[in-house]
Amino acid sequence: VLSVGRFTLEAIPTSMRVLTTHWFYEPATRTLFTSETWSFLTSTEPVGPFSATPPPSEISADRIRLSLGAKLDWLRNIDTTPILNDFLKITEGRAVDRICPASGGVIEGREAVAHVFSETVKALEDISREPRRSPLAGFDYQEAKAANLVVG
């Protein structure tokens, strides 16, 4: 329960929602918790979590762009300047030695983190120039109707 002025708000957990996320910074360990952002490191091992200090060749603007584009397709073909400015405001002035996404590998090491940040700037600039595809591109309404997947 949260009191706001004369109002009281009760948080009601529900599985029917759009995911709201926040990033958190822990200064003692210099760890940035970033929800789903930068969750592109994977492992062949089924056990997790895992940490890695990936070489720069594994952290490219293209790889980050593909990851962001898959999760945040609304970034395509928009002016990403406000998002980029927000990202820079968050990351500049904070010593970050570790990035902990909600899934994928933990990125360890100040140099690896700095490389992720610089490549993310490029990725945000690049993704703004990509055309946005319609989520219904290639959808065959008549076929879906015949298979009883849609009504009407």
N, C-alpha and C positions, 0 to 999 in steps of 0.2 A: 504494500500500500504506500502510495506517494501522496503527500499533501502539497498542493500548489495553491497558495492563497487560501481562499475560502472553499476550494474544491478538494475532494479526495478522489484519487484515482486508484483503482484496484487492478493490478496486472493479472490478466487472465490468460494462462497458457492455452494455446490451441494449435492443432496441427494444420489448420487451414489458415495460412498466413503467407505473406511475402517475407522472406528472410531479411531481418534487419541485423546488421553486424556493425561492430566497432573494432577499431584497432586499439591495442593497449601497449604502453611502453613501460618497461621495468628498468629503472636507471641503475640499480645496484649490479645487475648482471648484463646491462646494456642489451636487453632483449626486446625486440619488436614483435608483438603478436598481431598477425595480419589477416585473420580470418582465411578466406579462400585465395587471397592474392599471393602469388608466387608459389603455388602448389604444383609446380611442374616437375619437380625432382621425383623420380620414381625409383623403385628398387625391385629386383627380381625376387627378393625374399618376402614371403607372405607375412612376416612378423614386423611390427613397427612399434613405436616410431623409430626413425633413424636420422642420423645427422650426417652431413657431408660438407666438405669444403671443395665444392666443384671448381675445376679450372675454368678460366674465362671461355674456353671453347664450348663449354656446356651451358653457358649463360649468354645467350645472344638476344639482341632486340627482336629478332625474328621469332625465336622460341617464346619469348615473353608475349609478343604480339599474338601469336597463335593461342596461347593459354588464355590471355585476357579476352580475345575475340570469341573463344568458345564459352566463357563464363559470362562475359559482359558484352554481348553483341551490340548493345545500344551505343557502344563507343564508336562504332563504325560510322563514318561519314558525318561526324559532328565536329564542332569546334571543341577540341579537348583542352584548350588553354586553361579554362577554370579548374579542370581536374588536375592538370599538370601543375598549376600554381599551388593547389591544395596539397598535392603530393610533395612538392618542394618545401612548402611551409612546414609540413610534418617531419620531413627527414633532415632538413638543414638545421644545424644546431643541436642535434641529438647524436651522441656517440652510440652507434649500433654495431655490436659484434655478432649478433645472431638474429636471424629472421625465423619465426615459428609460425608457419601457416597451419591452418586447421587440418589439412591433409597434405600428403607428400612429405618430402624430406625437410628437415631443419637445415637451414643454410648457415654454416659456421664460418667465422673469421671476418675480421674487419675489411680486408681486401676484397673478399668474395661479396660481402654486403655492398661495398662501394661500387663494385662492378654491376651488381644487380640494379642498384639505384640508377646508375648512368645509362644502362641499357633500357631500363624502364622509361626513361625520358624519351629515348629514341622510339621505343615501341608505341608510346602514347602519341607521338607525332605521326608515326607511320599509320597507325590504325585509323586516324582521322581521315585519311585519304582513301580508305577502302570503301567500296560500295556496300551498302547494307542490303542483304538478301531478304526477300520476303520469306517468313516462316512457312507460308503456304505454297511456295514455289514447287511445282511438280505435283501438288496434291490433286488427285482425281476425285472430285465430288461424286460423280456417278458410280465409280467403283466402290467408294466408301459407303454410299447409300445402298448399293446392291449387297454389300457384305453386312448390312445392318449396323454399320459403325457410326452413322449419323442419321438423324431423324429429319423428316421433311419430304 
